[in-house]
Amino acid sequence: MTTLLLIKIAVSIATVISLSLIAEHVNPRIAGLLSGYPLGTAIALFFIGYEISPEFAAEGAVYTLAGFASTLMLTTGYLFGLNRLTTAQEQQQQETGSWIAIALAGTSGIALFLISGLAIDQLQLNLITAACLPTLAILACLWLYRHIPETQVTKRVTMSVSVLLFRAVTAALIVVLITGAAHLVPSSTAGILAAFPISMFPFLILMHRTYGPGKALTVIKHYPTGLGSLMVYATGVAWFYPSLGLLWGTLLSLGLATVYLAIAPPYMDRLRQLLISKAPIES
């Protein structure tokens, strides 16, 4: 048991640090897309399947797929909580984010994730109906986030060891909590918990704290585009885990998610522009 716990922590920390180092050398837009890559979810579902059974993880993955709608409720809650404290002009001018704003935004986001996740857990879902929920949520968020301005990092701050460890350890603790809770709850609840943005949430906090609210909002704006990758991954787990097992099911699902991220973003950007052009002009 101790060895398995250490493996979970080591895998989570290594994965998150790798993403952080990559994101440090790109702009917030690309970082937002990369945050949609199924790293934390993949780790959670893999260890749920390893500790309980691939079939349990596959059943949970259906609700993970639906739970990505709750993930967008988290980013929306973060957005609303942040807008309560800062105006659009202040978001552009602030070079760092205050811990008060981060706490309010983060609490708002987590609360909406849990409330919406509880509602989804009451539904009887299959892959098709489960996919409809995040699809509608993505379209709604593309429209809702359409006026968030693009903010580039003009003065890059090198991530210190303490910052990297904060994000990695936070993600590792979330993985441990989710996989531990999976032993106590139904597969549907475990699946929804696996939809929590394990690597993205601490990354969002760090972007907010390091570069200010404007940069954090840019990550939020582009997160729905990358979320399709997570949807593809969860669908792959539901399909492949029972027949191919954990290893090959994980690798094939990751491969499909990678193909999505390689192809889909330009089309999602066009869809966002279409939604903007169709939106009513505000007076």
C-alpha positions in Angstrom: 0.0 0.0 0.0 2.8 2.4 0.9 4.6 1.6 -2.3 1.5 2.3 -4.4 0.9 5.6 -2.6 4.5 6.7 -3.3 4.1 5.7 -7.0 0.9 7.8 -7.3 2.7 10.8 -5.7 5.8 10.3 -7.9 3.9 10.0 -11.1 1.7 13.0 -10.3 4.6 15.2 -9.4 6.7 14.2 -12.4 3.7 14.8 -14.8 2.8 18.2 -13.4 6.3 19.5 -13.3 6.8 18.5 -16.9 3.7 20.4 -18.0 4.8 23.4 -15.9 8.2 23.5 -17.6 6.6 23.3 -21.0 4.0 26.0 -20.2 6.7 28.3 -18.8 8.1 28.7 -22.4 4.8 29.3 -24.1 2.0 32.0 -23.9 -1.1 31.6 -21.8 -3.2 30.6 -24.8 -1.1 27.5 -25.5 -0.9 26.9 -21.8 -4.6 26.8 -21.6 -4.8 24.3 -24.4 -2.1 22.1 -22.7 -4.0 22.3 -19.5 -6.8 20.4 -21.3 -4.5 17.4 -21.9 -5.7 14.4 -19.9 -2.8 14.2 -17.4 -4.5 14.3 -14.0 -7.6 12.5 -15.2 -5.5 9.8 -16.8 -3.6 9.3 -13.6 -6.7 9.1 -11.5 -8.6 6.8 -13.8 -5.6 4.5 -14.2 -5.1 4.1 -10.5 -8.8 3.6 -9.9 -8.7 0.9 -12.5 -5.5 -0.6 -11.0 -6.7 -0.6 -7.4 -10.4 -1.6 -8.0 -10.9 -3.0 -11.5 -10.7 -1.8 -15.2 -14.5 -2.3 -15.4 -15.1 0.0 -12.4 -12.9 2.7 -14.0 -14.7 2.3 -17.3 -18.1 2.7 -15.7 -16.8 5.7 -13.9 -15.3 7.2 -17.1 -18.8 7.7 -18.4 -19.5 10.0 -15.5 -16.0 11.5 -15.9 -17.1 12.5 -19.4 -20.3 14.1 -18.1 -18.3 15.6 -15.2 -16.3 17.8 -17.6 -19.4 20.0 -17.6 -18.7 20.5 -13.9 -15.1 21.3 -14.7 -16.3 24.2 -16.8 -18.6 25.2 -13.9 -15.3 25.4 -11.9 -13.7 27.8 -14.4 -16.9 29.8 -14.7 -17.1 30.1 -10.9 -13.5 31.2 -10.8 -14.3 33.8 -13.5 -17.3 35.1 -11.6 -15.4 35.1 -8.3 -12.5 37.0 -9.8 -14.8 39.6 -11.5 -16.4 40.4 -8.1 -13.1 41.9 -7.0 -11.4 43.3 -10.1 -12.6 45.3 -13.1 -11.5 44.6 -16.6 -9.0 47.5 -16.5 -7.6 46.3 -13.2 -7.2 42.8 -14.6 -4.9 44.2 -17.3 -2.9 46.4 -15.0 -2.2 44.1 -12.1 1.1 42.3 -12.4 0.4 39.8 -9.7 -2.8 38.3 -8.2 -3.8 38.8 -4.5 -4.3 35.8 -2.3 -7.7 37.2 -1.4 -8.9 37.2 -5.0 -7.4 33.8 -5.6 -9.2 32.4 -2.5 -12.5 33.9 -3.5 -12.2 32.8 -7.1 -11.0 29.3 -6.2 -13.7 28.7 -3.6 -16.4 29.9 -6.0 -15.1 27.5 -8.6 -14.9 24.5 -6.4 -18.3 25.1 -5.0 -19.9 25.2 -8.4 -18.0 22.0 -9.4 -19.3 20.1 -6.4 -22.9 21.4 -6.8 -23.1 20.6 -10.5 -21.3 17.3 -9.9 -23.8 16.2 -7.3 -26.6 17.0 -9.8 -24.9 15.0 -12.6 -24.4 12.0 -10.2 -28.2 11.7 -9.9 -28.6 11.1 -13.7 -28.7 7.8 -15.5 -26.2 8.2 -18.3 -24.6 6.4 -21.2 -21.7 7.6 -23.4 -24.0 9.5 -25.8 -26.0 11.3 -23.1 -22.9 11.9 -21.0 -21.1 13.5 -24.0 -24.0 15.9 -24.5 -23.5 17.7 -21.2 -19.9 18.9 -21.7 -20.6 19.6 -25.4 -23.3 22.0 -24.5 -21.1 23.4 -21.7 -18.2 24.0 -24.1 -20.5 25.8 -26.5 -21.9 27.9 -23.7 -18.5 28.8 -22.3 -17.1 29.6 -25.7 -19.9 32.2 -25.9 -19.6 33.3 -22.3 -15.8 33.7 -22.4 -15.8 35.4 -25.8 -15.1 38.9 -24.5 -12.2 37.9 -22.2 -9.2 39.8 -23.7 -6.1 38.1 -24.9 -3.3 38.8 -22.4 0.3 37.9 -23.3 3.1 37.5 -20.7 5.4 40.5 -21.4 7.7 40.0 -18.4 8.2 36.3 -17.8 8.8 35.1 -14.3 10.9 31.9 -14.0 9.2 29.3 -12.0 11.1 28.6 -8.8 11.5 25.2 -7.3 9.0 26.1 -4.5 6.4 27.1 -7.1 6.8 23.9 -9.1 6.6 21.8 -6.0 3.4 23.7 -4.9 1.7 22.8 -8.1 3.0 19.2 -8.2 2.3 18.4 -4.6 -1.2 19.9 -4.8 -2.0 17.8 -7.8 -0.5 14.7 -6.2 -2.7 15.2 -3.1 -5.8 15.6 -5.2 -5.0 12.4 -7.0 -4.5 10.6 -3.7 -7.8 11.9 -2.4 -9.8 11.0 -5.5 -8.4 7.5 -5.8 -8.8 6.9 -2.1 -12.4 8.1 -2.2 -13.1 5.8 -5.1 -13.0 2.9 -2.7 -15.9 4.4 -0.7 -18.3 5.7 -3.4 -20.1 4.3 -6.4 -18.3 4.3 -9.8 -20.4 7.3 -11.0 -19.2 9.4 -8.1 -15.6 8.3 -8.5 -15.8 9.2 -12.2 -17.1 12.7 -11.5 -14.4 13.3 -9.0 -11.8 12.2 -11.6 -13.1 15.0 -13.8 -11.7 17.6 -11.4 -9.0 19.6 -13.2 -6.2 18.0 -11.2 -3.2 19.6 -13.0 -5.1 22.7 -14.4 -6.4 24.1 -11.1 -3.1 24.6 -9.3 -1.6 25.8 -12.6 -4.4 28.4 -12.9 -3.7 29.6 -9.3 0.0 29.9 -10.1 -0.7 31.9 -13.3 -3.1 34.2 -11.4 -0.6 34.7 -8.5 2.5 35.1 -10.7 1.1 37.2 -13.6 -2.1 38.6 -12.4 -5.8 38.0 -13.2 -5.6 38.9 -16.8 -3.3 36.0 -17.6 -5.4 33.6 -15.5 -8.5 34.7 -17.5 -6.7 34.0 -20.8 -6.0 30.4 -19.6 -9.7 30.1 -18.7 -10.8 31.5 -22.1 -8.9 28.8 -24.0 -9.6 25.9 -21.6 -12.9 24.8 -23.3 -10.9 24.2 -26.5 -8.6 21.8 -24.8 -11.4 20.1 -22.9 -12.4 18.2 -25.9 -9.2 16.2 -25.5 -10.3 15.1 -22.1 -13.7 14.1 -23.5 -11.9 12.0 -26.1 -9.8 10.4 -23.4 -12.7 9.5 -21.1 -14.6 8.0 -24.0 -11.5 5.9 -24.9 -11.2 4.7 -21.3 -14.9 3.7 -21.2 -14.5 1.8 -24.5 -11.0 0.2 -24.2 -10.4 -0.6 -20.5 -12.8 -3.6 -20.3 -11.4 -5.2 -23.5 -7.8 -4.0 -23.7 -6.9 -3.5 -20.0 -5.2 -0.6 -18.3 -2.0 -0.3 -20.2 -3.1 -0.5 -23.8 -6.4 1.2 -23.0 -4.5 4.2 -21.5 -2.0 4.4 -24.3 -4.7 4.3 -27.0 -6.9 6.8 -25.2 -3.9 9.2 -24.8 -3.1 8.7 -28.5 -6.7 9.7 -29.5 -6.6 12.7 -27.1 -3.3 13.8 -28.7 -4.8 13.6 -32.2 -7.6 15.8 -31.0 -5.3 18.5 -29.7 -3.3 18.4 -32.9 -6.3 18.9 -35.1 -9.2 20.5 -33.3 -7.9 23.9 -31.8 -8.1 25.9 -35.1 -11.7 24.7 -35.7 -12.6 25.6 -32.1 -11.1 29.1 -32.7 -13.3 29.5 -35.8 -16.3 28.4 -33.8 -15.5 31.0 -31.1 -15.2 33.7 -33.8 -18.5 32.6 -35.2 -20.1 32.9 -31.8 -18.6 36.4 -31.4 -19.9 37.5 -34.8 -23.4 36.2 -34.0 -23.5 37.7 -30.5 -25.7 40.9 -30.1 -23.7 44.2 -30.0 -23.6 45.5 -26.4 -24.5 49.2 -26.0 
